Amino acid sequence: MSLSFRLDGVRLGYGHGAVLDGIDLDVAPGELLAVVGSSGSGKSTLLRALAGLLQPYQGKILADGEEVRGTSPDRAMIFQEDGLLPWRTVRRNVELPLRIRRKPLDVSAWIERVGLAGREDRLPRELSGGQRQRVQLARALVGGPRAVLMDEPFGALDAQTRADMQRLLLDVLRDTAATVVFVTHDVDEALLLGDRVAVLGRGGIKTVLTSATRERILEEL
Ligand SMILES: Nc1ncnc2c1ncn2[C@@H]1O[C@H](COP(=O)(O)OP(=O)(O)OP(=O)(O)O)[C@@H](O)[C@H]1O
């Protein structure tokens, strides 16, 4: 069920030179890979490429051995902010992946799972930042994706809400088989969530740490 990724000699950019080059990376099925790096190091760029939103200039990106050529409902994305459709209620935002796949619109269990029961009919602007990220989490998982790509999803939240969301994420991921790539600039978040931690810098992946410590990550950053 969970997806594996393989990047082989990947070069990524936006038409004016490479942002990342020579990227070789394997992500195992069911793994949670945290990606850290300073601002501008290319974390979002890497994630966009895994999502199929950005094609490499060179090299290959494979998902379960198949080249990634565009987006797929198998690979759900969660953004830091503005990931929801502002004119749709909580329920109708969460239903979206099911509508696209013409599946039954059975979302109540996920809305309850993320702690939003009773708020189904609210619009995103009527929710707190943390609640909006709960909606994104439910929407990402409701269709049973094989991978979830998360771009600093808790980066704009206060410390307590962020800690609550990290706990919720670890909890709900136990019920899914999804592979997760989680981008953050927060070393502690990467340590808490990641099975492994990839450190980006100087246009590439500096290292992938299997048993990461705070000191080791800070050394590499
Ligand atoms: N759409 C775009 N068009 C042109 N250049 C871009 C685009 N998106 C990002 N870049 C450039 O690519 C580089 C890497 O950006 P990216 O957003 O991947 O970094 P990041 O590590 O996610 O940063 P942050 O932590 O600040 O979000 C930056 O130099 C940025 O200016």
The ligand as an SDF file (V2000), in Angstrom:
LIG
                    3D

 31 33  0  0  0  0  0  0  0  0999 V2000
    8.3670   29.3690   -8.4580 N   0  0  0  0  0  0  0  0  0  0  0  0
    9.6600   29.7190   -8.3960 C   0  0  0  0  0  0  0  0  0  0  0  0
   10.2610   30.3650   -9.4120 N   0  0  0  0  0  0  0  0  0  0  0  0
   11.5660   30.7110   -9.3710 C   0  0  0  0  0  0  0  0  0  0  0  0
   12.3910   30.4470   -8.3310 N   0  0  0  0  0  0  0  0  0  0  0  0
   11.8440   29.8010   -7.2870 C   0  0  0  0  0  0  0  0  0  0  0  0
   10.4600   29.3990   -7.2580 C   0  0  0  0  0  0  0  0  0  0  0  0
   10.2260   28.7640   -6.0670 N   0  0  0  0  0  0  0  0  0  0  0  0
   11.3880   28.7830   -5.3950 C   0  0  0  0  0  0  0  0  0  0  0  0
   12.3620   29.3880   -6.1140 N   0  0  0  0  0  0  0  0  0  0  0  0
   13.7670   29.5750   -5.6950 C   0  0  0  0  0  0  0  0  0  0  0  0
   14.3140   28.3030   -5.4220 O   0  0  0  0  0  0  0  0  0  0  0  0
   15.1380   28.3300   -4.2550 C   0  0  0  0  0  0  0  0  0  0  0  0
   14.6590   27.2870   -3.2550 C   0  0  0  0  0  0  0  0  0  0  0  0
   13.3420   27.6270   -2.8230 O   0  0  0  0  0  0  0  0  0  0  0  0
   12.4710   26.6740   -1.8920 P   0  0  0  0  0  0  0  0  0  0  0  0
   11.1560   27.3320   -1.7100 O   0  0  0  0  0  0  0  0  0  0  0  0
   12.5110   25.3040   -2.4340 O   0  0  0  0  0  0  0  0  0  0  0  0
   13.3170   26.7170   -0.5320 O   0  0  0  0  0  0  0  0  0  0  0  0
   12.9020   26.2560    0.9340 P   0  0  0  0  0  0  0  0  0  0  0  0
   14.0580   25.5040    1.4760 O   0  0  0  0  0  0  0  0  0  0  0  0
   11.5940   25.5440    0.8880 O   0  0  0  0  0  0  0  0  0  0  0  0
   12.7560   27.6560    1.6610 O   0  0  0  0  0  0  0  0  0  0  0  0
   11.7940   28.1460    2.8780 P   0  0  0  0  0  0  0  0  0  0  0  0
   12.2360   27.3940    4.1050 O   0  0  0  0  0  0  0  0  0  0  0  0
   12.1020   29.6100    2.9660 O   0  0  0  0  0  0  0  0  0  0  0  0
   10.3800   27.8330    2.4540 O   0  0  0  0  0  0  0  0  0  0  0  0
   15.0980   29.7660   -3.7570 C   0  0  0  0  0  0  0  0  0  0  0  0
   16.2480   30.4290   -4.2100 O   0  0  0  0  0  0  0  0  0  0  0  0
   13.8660   30.3460   -4.3970 C   0  0  0  0  0  0  0  0  0  0  0  0
   14.0190   31.7100   -4.6290 O   0  0  0  0  0  0  0  0  0  0  0  0
  1  2  1  0
  2  3  1  0
  2  7  2  0
  3  4  2  0
  4  5  1  0
  5  6  2  0
  6  7  1  0
  6 10  1  0
  7  8  1  0
  8  9  2  0
  9 10  1  0
 10 11  1  0
 11 12  1  0
 11 30  1  0
 12 13  1  0
 13 14  1  0
 13 28  1  0
 14 15  1  0
 15 16  1  0
 16 17  2  0
 16 18  1  0
 16 19  1  0
 19 20  1  0
 20 21  2  0
 20 22  1  0
 20 23  1  0
 23 24  1  0
 24 25  2  0
 24 26  1  0
 24 27  1  0
 28 29  1  0
 28 30  1  0
 30 31  1  0
M  END
$$$$
